Amino acid sequence: MKSFSSSSFASNHAEALDLAFAAVQKNPQALFTNFQWFLFAGKDTIFFTAFSKEKFDKTKLKELVAQVVGLAPQLTHGFIGARPGHPFTDAQLDAITSVEMVDSLDGYPDKWLSKSADIFDHPDLPLFRFMAATLKGGPDAEGRVSVIQVRAAHCVLEGSDSALLSRSQSANHGIQSNKANKVSFGARFKGALQAAIGVSLHLFFAHVMSPPDKPWGFKTLALRRDRLRSLANRLGVRQRSLYFALVTHALHSETDRRLNAEVITAAYTMLDTRRTEADDDFFRVRALMAKFPYRSDFVEYAHAVDDALSEIENKDITSFQVQMLALFAMHRKLHRAFRFLYGPRFWRFSGRTDTVLTLVPPHRTFGPVTDWMVEPIYCGAYHSASNIATFCPGRDYMTVNFTMEERNIEMVDRIEPLIAAVEAMDLPAPKRSAPEVAEA
């Protein structure tokens, strides 16, 4: 299993804090990297939710917020009046926490999921919210008393933060780029040139071809990890390849549900420890593009996905990262001068991608922050006009969290029957073993 941590590269923390206080007085997002700014401007959000065997009231919920902020100080950034690195006032804690009493936990967490646009409605409040729903009559048949949901702007939290916090570990980002690992001038120049062309094309097509606002849906699915591990071993593919294959095949098998009849186009994310000076200073994650050759036979398709991932990741993945970060930097500069170009039409344009696939690191509860949790654990993200499936593995369950067009949400019900159909097949012995899924 590939490891991950909250460790960062060398920086002068004291000097950074001094600069922080001065900078945020003029611009609350001054400390954001270009990647963070892009997600903030697009109002991208994330959610984390889990059931609890303990009762949560307002006081206990505010105590949980204080614990989480102590481990993830970036939550004190980005809003008007922010004091980076300082605890919140009681008034702020009151404003960002809420508790409701309910008769049943049936339907959660799906009934809670949304675009979370309200996070941005109050620019003088922190960019996250903690919510709890507690049963009126005590524990249910499964021993659950409450359900907790954390909603946040994506610019201040990512999937690896959620995984670290689930283990009661520090999710402080520090400086994530490695200044000692240089990128050649040629690679930087090429990335900047491609980004300049990309920005022009992005703006043009966003305003010409942006789709209308569509009905949006949210849905979660919990699957046993041992079941999926066994199936991956029988197929002889990596677990990650099986996850991606199951979701994309179920959602996009019909030709009118994918952009290209020959392939299913996906953006996917991964963690990479080979950091360079060109990497983002906040986000650990990297994005990659993939084209999975479509096969109606699922077994053939799963192997095609596995081969495609191997081919992509055996190449140098730094060049795409350099290009994307240069693209965000140029958009940020243009936004300052031509803000009118970045309206709803721009943010609704997702390009030629069928689905975004995000595999977050395993969420294994440990320590005082999460000793109340029971699996499954749910974690997902929302970005305007992007069909997103987030895979969140725990000890016993792997949840898939969907935020996408309603017409795609209805296809989620195909996944479990697809798993059962493949399990029932008389599969030949695999030619290769399926390694444990690499974290992404």
Buried (B, 14 or more C-beta within 10 A) or exposed (E): EEEBEBEBBEBEEEEBEEBBEEBBEEEBBBBBBBBBBBBBBBBBBBBBBBBBBBBBEEEBBBEBBEBBBEBBBBBBBBBEEBEBBEBBEEEBBEBBBBBEEBEEBEEBBBEBBBBBEEBBEEEEBBBBBBBBBBBEEEEEEEEBBBBBBBBBBBBBBBBBBBBBBBBBBBBBBBBBBBBEBEBEEEBBEBBBEBBEEBBEEBBEBBEEEBEEEEEBBBBBBBBEBEBBBEBBBBBBBBBBBBBBBBBBBBBBBEEEBBEEEEBBBBBBBBBBEEBBBBBBBBBBBBBBBBBBEBBEEBBEBBBBBBBBBEEBEEEEBBBBBBBBBBBBBBBBEBBEEEEEBBEEBBBBBBBEBBBBBBBBBBBBBEEEBBEBBBBBBBBBBBBBBBBBBBBBBBEEBBBBBBBBBEBBBEBBEBBEEBBEEBEEEEEEEBEEEBEEBBBB
